[in-house]
Amino acid sequence: MNRNFKFGIAVLFVAGLAGCVEESSAITTTSPSPETQACLRAISQTTNNPDVVLLSSSFSEAGTEVIAGVGPQQARWQCIGYRDGATTTPMSLTNEGSL
């Protein structure tokens, strides 16, 4: 009887450890907002380069600030997108004097 008891405790212990394993294989992604998409398009058109990657976006009621990387060097560009689909003129954030 003592042996069965120890076996039962061992099974519960292992089962308890199995519950502690954290699996983070599920990755959730969200689509960029319409404001962000408008800025990415504007940056692509302004730079005449389709290689535009979203680096960050910051929402506010006044507008969504978008920072994007352009080209293989990921030159940083900024744009503000608005709910009506309008954007500011994209602006380079790269120190072009050092290029």
Residue, then its C-alpha position, 0 to 999 in steps of 0.5 A: m500500500n505504501r508503494n502505491f501511495k508513493f507512486g500516486i504522489a509522484v504522478l501528481f507531482v509530475a502532473g503538477l509540473a506539466g501544468c507549469v510549462e508555459e507555451s508561447s507558440a501562439i503569436t497574435t498579430t493585428s493589422p495596422s490601423p487605416e491611419t497607419q496604412a495611409c502613412l505607410r502608403a504616403i511614405s512609399q510614394t514619397t520615397n518611391n520605394p515599396d520596401v517600407v516597414l512599420l517600426s512604431s505607431s503612436f495613436s492619439e485623438a489628434g492623429t496617429e504618428v507613424i515611424a517607418g523604415v525604408g529600404p535595406q538600410q531602414a532609413r527612418w521616416q515619420c508621418i501623421g495619419y488622420r481618421d479621414g485618410a489624410t496624412t501629413t507630408p512624410m518627413s525623413l528622420t535620417n541625418e542626411g548630412s552624414l550619408 
